[in-house]
Amino acid sequence: CDATAIQDYRGEEYRAALEQILANQSGAQRVRVIRPGESYTMDYRPERLNIHLDEQGTISELSCG
């Protein structure tokens, strides 16, 4: 996964259709969407793209792991 290639998507409103686009552009094999207040595992998976959303459903962070 290479999240540097997709940083221009930060600040965009999240849509489910973006998952596949972001996965393809980053080379991720898996995608995880993380919403505010949700619990999630801290296990590191280099092939996974993490899409962090803010309270308004906007993409605030894109990272691999």
C-alpha positions, 0 to 999 in steps of 0.5 A: 500500500502507498498512501502518498499517491492518494493524499489529494482525496483528503477533505473530500466527502466520503462515498462508498464508491471511493473505496475501490478507487482509493484501493486501486490508486494506492495498491491496497488489497484491503480497505478499512473505513474508520469513523469517529468514536469507532473502535478498531484493532491496532494490528498492522497490515501493510496491504490495508488502506485506512480511511479515517473520517471526521464527524461530517463524513469527510476524509481526514486521513489516509494511511496504510497499515 
